[in-house]
């Protein structure tokens, strides 16, 4: 049972190149399979943390591994979207560039302050993940951008601002911080209550 969270993370890591290969070699005929793999990946992301906390093995190593695997997984879906719909991606390059800049900024600020990448698993970041799921469902499954894409860009911008504030407010590096408000409370010496289902 203690290996299950690692197996779930490994599954998501393996799904990333599978998604890329399907998109590159099979093209649009693979789009619904890619969407199904995306939902499978999301389920592994939900349950790896819940199981780890439930059995008491949640650790810095596990959570950092989870965060970096998430990045690889969602990047694979982004590149798959480009392989399948290059015109749509090129048309929306400004929003995509904004998200890449914000993601890079989170890393720069965290490494500058703590010498480590971010690993907050914040609430807004989780909401952004759900919005990405919807946006990629439309983009890959139905080959269109619409409100879901713009919602994902907007939530992505806001969630990255929240992560940067968390990093700036925390007195020392910490994983699983729900929001910048919680980071402010930690900075002022207040304990926060942890839950199995969130972090």
Backbone torsions as a table, in degrees:
resi	resn	phi	psi	omega
1	UNK	NA	-33.9	-178.2
2	UNK	-68.8	-19.7	179.3
3	UNK	-87.9	-13.3	-174.2
4	UNK	-59.6	-45.9	177.6
5	UNK	-57.7	-39.7	178.4
6	UNK	-66.8	-37.4	178.0
7	UNK	-65.9	-37.4	178.0
8	UNK	-66.8	-41.0	176.7
9	UNK	-64.8	-42.6	179.1
10	UNK	-62.5	-37.8	177.2
11	UNK	-60.3	-45.4	179.2
12	UNK	-65.2	-37.3	178.3
13	UNK	-64.0	-42.3	-179.9
14	UNK	-69.1	-33.7	179.6
15	UNK	-62.2	-30.7	-176.6
16	UNK	-58.3	-56.3	178.2
17	UNK	-66.0	-30.5	177.0
18	UNK	-61.7	-44.4	178.5
19	UNK	-61.7	-44.6	179.6
20	UNK	-62.3	-44.5	-179.1
21	UNK	-65.3	-41.2	177.6
22	UNK	-61.2	-46.7	-178.6
23	UNK	-64.5	-40.8	-175.3
24	UNK	-73.8	-44.1	-173.4
25	UNK	-94.5	-31.0	-177.5
26	UNK	-99.8	-21.1	176.8
27	UNK	66.6	-147.1	-172.4
28	UNK	-65.3	-21.5	178.8
29	UNK	-67.2	-15.4	-179.2
30	UNK	-98.5	3.2	-168.4
31	UNK	-63.3	-37.9	-179.1
32	UNK	-74.9	-30.7	174.1
33	UNK	-66.1	-40.8	178.0
34	UNK	-62.5	-42.6	178.0
35	UNK	-61.0	-42.4	178.8
36	UNK	-62.8	-41.2	178.3
37	UNK	-66.0	-34.4	176.7
38	UNK	-62.1	-44.8	179.1
39	UNK	-66.4	-36.2	174.9
40	UNK	-62.0	-43.6	178.3
41	UNK	-61.5	-39.6	178.1
42	UNK	-62.8	-41.1	179.0
43	UNK	-62.3	-40.5	177.3
44	UNK	-63.9	-34.2	-179.8
45	UNK	-69.5	-37.7	179.5
46	UNK	-67.7	-46.6	-169.9
47	UNK	-85.8	-20.3	179.6
48	UNK	-62.8	-43.2	179.9
49	UNK	-71.2	-42.1	-179.5
50	UNK	-61.0	-46.8	-179.1
51	UNK	-65.0	-42.6	-179.5
52	UNK	-60.7	-42.0	179.4
53	UNK	-71.1	-37.0	-178.4
54	UNK	-63.7	-39.2	-177.7
55	UNK	-97.5	3.7	172.0
56	UNK	77.2	31.1	178.9
57	UNK	-117.9	11.0	177.5
58	UNK	-63.7	126.9	-175.5
59	UNK	-144.0	169.4	177.8
60	UNK	-58.9	-44.3	-179.1
61	UNK	-59.3	-46.7	-178.3
62	UNK	-65.3	-44.2	-176.8
63	UNK	-69.4	-36.8	176.7
64	UNK	-67.6	-40.1	176.9
65	UNK	-62.0	-41.0	177.8
66	UNK	-61.4	-45.7	-178.7
67	UNK	-62.3	-46.2	-178.1
68	UNK	-69.2	-33.6	176.2
69	UNK	-67.5	-39.1	175.7
70	UNK	-56.8	-45.3	-179.0
71	UNK	-60.0	-46.8	-179.8
72	UNK	-63.2	-42.3	-178.1
73	UNK	-62.5	-49.6	-178.1
74	UNK	-70.4	-32.0	174.7
75	UNK	-64.1	-38.7	179.3
76	UNK	-62.1	-37.7	177.5
77	UNK	-69.0	-35.1	176.7
78	UNK	-64.4	-45.6	178.9
79	UNK	-69.2	-35.5	175.6
80	UNK	-61.4	-39.7	177.6
81	UNK	-61.0	-38.8	178.6
82	UNK	-67.0	-42.8	178.8
83	UNK	-60.9	-37.3	-176.7
84	UNK	-84.0	-34.1	-174.3
85	UNK	-138.6	63.5	-176.2
86	UNK	-58.7	-35.8	-179.7
87	UNK	-64.3	-43.5	179.6
88	UNK	-63.7	-42.6	-179.2
89	UNK	-65.1	-43.0	179.4
90	UNK	-63.4	-35.6	179.3
91	UNK	-67.6	-24.9	-176.8
92	UNK	-111.2	28.0	-172.4
93	UNK	-63.0	-30.2	-177.6
94	UNK	-63.8	-47.9	179.6
95	UNK	-64.6	-39.6	179.3
96	UNK	-65.5	-43.3	178.4
97	UNK	-61.4	-39.9	178.8
98	UNK	-58.3	-44.6	-179.2
99	UNK	-66.4	-40.4	178.1
100	UNK	-62.6	-41.3	179.3
101	UNK	-64.1	-44.4	-179.5
102	UNK	-65.2	-39.9	177.8
103	UNK	-62.6	-45.3	178.7
104	UNK	-62.8	-39.2	-179.8
105	UNK	-63.3	-39.1	176.8
106	UNK	-58.9	-44.8	179.5
107	UNK	-65.3	-44.6	-178.5
108	UNK	-60.9	-47.7	-178.4
109	UNK	-64.0	-43.5	-178.3
110	UNK	-67.9	-43.4	179.5
111	UNK	-68.2	-37.0	177.5
112	UNK	-62.9	-41.8	-175.7
113	UNK	-84.1	-41.8	-171.6
114	UNK	-117.1	-12.3	-176.3
115	UNK	76.9	13.8	179.3
116	UNK	-138.5	156.6	176.0
117	UNK	-73.1	164.9	178.1
118	UNK	-71.5	150.5	179.0
119	UNK	-153.5	49.3	-170.1
120	UNK	-81.7	-31.7	-174.5
121	UNK	48.9	44.1	-175.1
122	UNK	-69.6	160.2	-177.8
123	UNK	-60.3	-45.5	179.9
124	UNK	-65.0	-32.9	176.7
125	UNK	-65.8	-37.5	176.8
126	UNK	-66.3	-39.7	177.0
127	UNK	-65.1	-37.2	176.5
128	UNK	-63.0	-41.2	177.6
129	UNK	-58.3	-41.2	177.7
130	UNK	-66.8	-37.4	178.2
131	UNK	-68.5	-33.9	174.9
132	UNK	-63.9	-39.4	178.0
133	UNK	-57.7	-46.0	-179.8
134	UNK	-67.3	-44.0	-178.3
135	UNK	-62.7	-43.5	179.4
136	UNK	-71.0	-28.9	175.3
137	UNK	-61.1	-45.5	177.4
138	UNK	-69.1	-44.4	-173.4
139	UNK	-68.0	-46.6	-177.9
140	UNK	-85.6	-46.7	-175.5
141	UNK	-72.6	-37.3	-174.1
142	UNK	-122.0	4.0	174.1
143	UNK	53.9	51.7	177.3
144	UNK	-151.9	147.5	169.3
145	UNK	-103.5	145.0	179.4
146	UNK	-157.0	-151.0	-179.0
147	UNK	-55.3	-32.4	-177.3
148	UNK	-64.4	-38.6	178.9
149	UNK	-64.4	-46.4	-177.7
150	UNK	-70.1	-32.3	174.0
151	UNK	-64.0	-42.7	179.9
152	UNK	-63.8	-40.7	178.2
153	UNK	-65.1	-45.4	-179.7
154	UNK	-63.1	-48.1	178.8
155	UNK	-65.4	-35.2	177.7
156	UNK	-61.5	-44.3	178.9
157	UNK	-62.0	-48.6	-178.3
158	UNK	-64.1	-42.9	-177.7
159	UNK	-66.5	-34.3	177.8
160	UNK	-70.9	-35.9	173.9
161	UNK	-60.0	-43.2	179.0
162	UNK	-61.2	-43.1	179.1
163	UNK	-63.4	-43.4	179.0
164	UNK	-61.6	-42.2	177.0
165	UNK	-63.3	-39.4	177.1
166	UNK	-58.4	-49.0	-178.9
167	UNK	-60.9	-43.9	-178.3
168	UNK	-68.3	-32.4	-177.3
169	UNK	-82.8	-32.1	-176.6
170	UNK	-64.6	133.4	177.1
171	UNK	-72.8	-26.8	175.6
172	UNK	-146.1	158.7	-177.1
173	UNK	-60.4	139.4	-178.0
174	UNK	-153.4	145.1	176.4
175	UNK	-102.4	161.3	178.1
176	UNK	58.1	64.6	175.8
177	UNK	-112.8	115.1	-170.4
178	UNK	-61.8	-32.2	-176.2
179	UNK	-165.1	170.9	176.7
180	UNK	-66.6	-28.4	175.2
181	UNK	-62.8	-44.0	177.2
182	UNK	-65.3	-36.2	177.3
183	UNK	-64.0	-38.7	177.1
184	UNK	-63.5	-41.1	178.0
185	UNK	-64.0	-41.8	178.0
186	UNK	-62.7	-40.9	179.3
187	UNK	-60.5	-31.5	-179.8
188	UNK	-94.3	16.1	173.1
189	UNK	79.3	17.1	-179.1
190	UNK	-95.7	135.4	178.5
191	UNK	-77.5	145.7	175.2
192	UNK	-113.1	146.4	-178.6
193	UNK	-84.7	126.9	179.2
194	UNK	-94.2	151.0	178.7
195	UNK	-127.7	155.0	179.6
196	UNK	-66.8	-37.8	-172.4
197	UNK	-87.4	-11.8	179.6
198	UNK	-114.1	-78.1	174.3
199	UNK	-173.3	NA	NA
